[in-house]
Every structure is written in structure tokens, then in C-alpha cells.
Amino acid sequence: MTGAPPREREERLRDTRARLEGDVDLWVATSGVTSGVHLIPLSYLWDGTAFLISTLRDSVTSRNLLADDRVRLSLGPTRDVVMVDGTAEPVDIADLGAGAGDAFATKTGFDPRKLDELYQYFLIRPRRIQAWREANEVKGRHLMRDGRWLE
């Protein structure tokens, strides 16, 4: 515990948006009937409304998201965490568009379009976002509900 007072909502929103825009990697948690629960770190692009991720098409993460679109993302360290619950929509490379593909490659330093293995993109739309640093910030941690920011 740092003993710092809890942040007001405005500061927490500002810090969370800065993390979404500035970070490059996050944790992706999925679940599937045959594959079970799976957790993997992936790079992402945040466009202000949704996350774009990419992973091997035959990976556990892809199989899980193709079978069940529910996903949980986590950004930051455990004492300054942003948790995102969302839904994932598959986006084939052919449907991605050059702008999104180029922006993803520039931000992450990784361009799945140029690899020999088949990759699958997913567009993840957040439904709920929570952020907290310490126990004193658990109250008020909800920053988004039902896909809408709580301003």
C-alpha cells in the first residue's frame, strides 16, 4: 500500500485513457469448451473505441474467441491495473484494410500480414472497464458499463 489517497474519477479516466493509448501489450484471457481457460500476452492497437489484436489462427486464443466472443483484457501492473471485459469480432486480413493494418504494425512493431503463418485479427469492443491502484480505489473502479464511459 502506498498510502496515497484514491484518485477522483476524472484523474482515473485520464490515467486509464493514457494507458490504453500508450501501452503496447496486454493480457488476453479467453475460455473454451474444449481448450479451457487460456491467458496470453499480445500486442494491441487502441483506436479510441476498440482494441485490435492478432494471433495465430490455429492458436488456443483464436479457437476460443471464434467459439465464444467473450474476452477479458488486463493492462498495467497489479497495483495500477485496468481490466476490460469485452466482445471479440474476427477480422480477416483481407477485410482489415491497409490503414488499420499499417497502424497496428507501426504501433506494435509486428506485422502479421507479412508472415508465412496464417494470423487472425480480432476487434475487441469493451463492455466494461475498471481501474484501480490500491484497495482504497476498489470503490469507484467502474469507468465503463455497457460500452459507455461513466463520465
Protein Blocks (a to p, Z undefined) as FASTA:
>chain_A
ZZiacddfklmmmmmmmmmmmmmbdcdddddfklopaddddddddehjaccddddfkbmk
lmmmmmomcdcddedjfklccddddddddddfklnopmlmmmmmmmnopafklpmbdcdd
dddddfbdcddfblmlmgopambgghiacZZ
